[in-house]
Amino acid sequence: MLRSLADVAHALSPFGWLLADAELDSERNHRHVREKIRSLSVIPAKRGGASWQVRCYRAEMHTEFPRELYRRRALVESV
């Protein structure tokens, strides 16, 4: 659902950053936002089972997560 919602939101008002909860963490979501919408996705990489592999954009979120930027997500959620 994130991809279709992001597409509609971006068509109405283009954005440069997409902040989302860890529940929406998937490489597919990151790839869509970054490559099709051309915005930066900030979604914390959730932990998974031993068989899960964190690659590409999810690996970046795991190692270099922008905590200061992500804290602003609470401002949006409180509105």
N, C-alpha and C positions, 0 to 999 in steps of 0.2 A: 504494500500500500504506500510506502514511502516514495517510491519512484513516481507513481502517478500524481500524488499530492505535490511533490516537488516540481514536477513539470507544470502543473496548473498554477502554482504559486509563482514560479519564475516567469511564466507568460504574463501574469497580471502585474507583477512588480519584480523585476530582475534583482537578484541578490548575489552577494559574493561569498557568503558563508552559510552553511547549513549546519546547525547544531541539533543533535538528536540524542536520545537516550540509548544506553547500551542494548536495550531490547531490539533496536533496529540495526544492530551491527551485523553487517555481512559484506563480503568483498563485492558482491553484486550491487549493493546500495552505494558503496563508496565509488565504485567504478562509474555508475550511472551519473551521480552528482558531479564527479570530477571530469569525466570525459564527454558526456552529452550536454550537461547544463553548463559546464565550464566554471564551476564554483568549488570552493574548498569544503570538504565534508569533515566535520569534527564529531566523531561518534566513538566513544570509548570501546576498545576491543575487549569484549567479554571473554571470560575464560571458558574453555570447553574441555572435553574429554581428551584422553591421550592421543586419540586418532585425529584430532583437529590440528590443522596446520595454519598458522597465522602467516600470511604472505602479503606482499605488495602494500596496498593502502592500509590494511588492518595491521600489518607489522609496523608501519610508520606510526599509527595511533598508539600501538603498544609501547614503542620505545621513545617517541618524541611527542607525547600527548600535551597539547597546549592548555594546561590547567587554568591559567588566568582567563583565557578566552571562554572556556567551557563554563566557568562559574557564572557568566552572564546569562546562561540558559535559564537560570532561576528567575530572572527578570521577566522573561517572556511567559514562563509558566504561571507566574502570579497574576498576569493580566486577565 
